[in-house]
Amino acid sequence: MSHFNMKCRECGKVLENVYCAFCEHCKDALLVTEYHDRLFSEKDAAGIWKYNWLPVHSNSFEQPGPVVYKSEELADELDLRNLYIAFNGYWPERGAFIQTCTFKEFEAAVVLQNAIDNGIEGLTVASAGNTARAFAHLSSISGFPVLIVVPRMCLSEMWYLESHMSIPTFVVGDGDYSNAIDMAKRIAMISGMPFEGGTKNIAKRDGLGIVMIEAVSEIGRLPDHYFQAVGSGAGAVGVFEMCERFLKDGRFGPKFPQMHLAQNSPFAPMVRAWQKASRSLFPEDLRPELIGEISTRVLSSRYPAYSVKGGVYDALVATDGKTYGIRNEDVFVAQNIFHAAEGIDIVPAAGVATAALMNAVTSGAVRKKDTILLNITGGGEKHFKDKNKAHLLSGPVFVSKNIADEELEKLLCDILKKN
């Protein structure tokens, strides 16, 4: 017997024993995981596997979780009394051991374990860099096969430990992250290794929601405010869904945290749509050329889970949320302020979230005494590389977004033979 099922946000239909699907009746609505145990609890297991609200039945490999702590230095800098930081990265001095330095490791761990439980024999994954690192790392550890597809513009994010270098990878040479998603879907059809599914995969969202589980475990209740940078929106939706479960539990507070979501301007389609009170994104805000102007390519999805039922728009409505467009120069300032205050480097996307918090303090959107959770979605890269030998990706297969199916199939056969 499974400890969960999946329910359609739109029509309420309950689905069991399916992998990574939309409701057959409501193609524009997300499925959400319903756990039979309404009360949150922790099991006798290590790392993230101790939580009862994960869609897995076993754990085939180890996976450490995030570290949530009450800030002193950054809190003093911003004159806040109850600032908590969810650090997702490598910082052994704080007990953080995420070697890929990104919260995408939780996503990858739960997705892979869920796939193993469902008898899936391999997955095709599209990434803007950090997700690729996470899946490559856990593929090497677990032995579960993955095919990775990334855009050329994100190759600088593709650094691995030497033991992870053999993961088969395609690079879309003439496209962005969204073109990589399209290519991954084509490769999945040819290879028979299913597309990982993006935001519609309940395992992905519940894995990313682990940040809120750990925060509530540390704080003892839901925070008043939650800050995060968003690209696809999967992490924000996953956190929102975890908050829904805590509210149904009833022991951790009576209301949602207000969600404060940020993107890197000028590519900020969700920010612009929300500020115009629109459920639909505007085509002019999705122009690929805008992606070339931002410093955080990992936030560059042109297919975000914004409009879909149960997506970012609905999360913002339910929490009376706010959005922020953060300029490149403000990202760098925020990174430096965080590093100087807390003593650890953070990635640009985490700088976007930190800058949003700084803006909220200045505008009065948060109060000094409010309980605030800042999600540092990646950090400790420099710290990790100072202690470990990391390698940029070598030997990927470069393809055009317009490659013919026949040629793609031949390249796929060649790369699979080598691996």
PyMOL commands that set and color helices and strands:
alter all, ss='L'
color gray80, all
select helices_A, chain A and resi 47-50+73-78+92-94+104-117+130-142+152-157+162-164+177-191+198-200+202-208+210-219+234-249+269-275+283-286+288-291+297-299+312-319+328-342+348-363+381-387+405-418
alter helices_A, ss='H'
color red, helices_A
select strands_A, chain A and resi 4-8+14-15+31-35+67-70+82-91+96-97+123-126+146-151+159-161+169-172+225-229+258-264+322-326+371-379+390-392+397-399
alter strands_A, ss='S'
color yellow, strands_A
deselect
rebuild
show_as cartoon
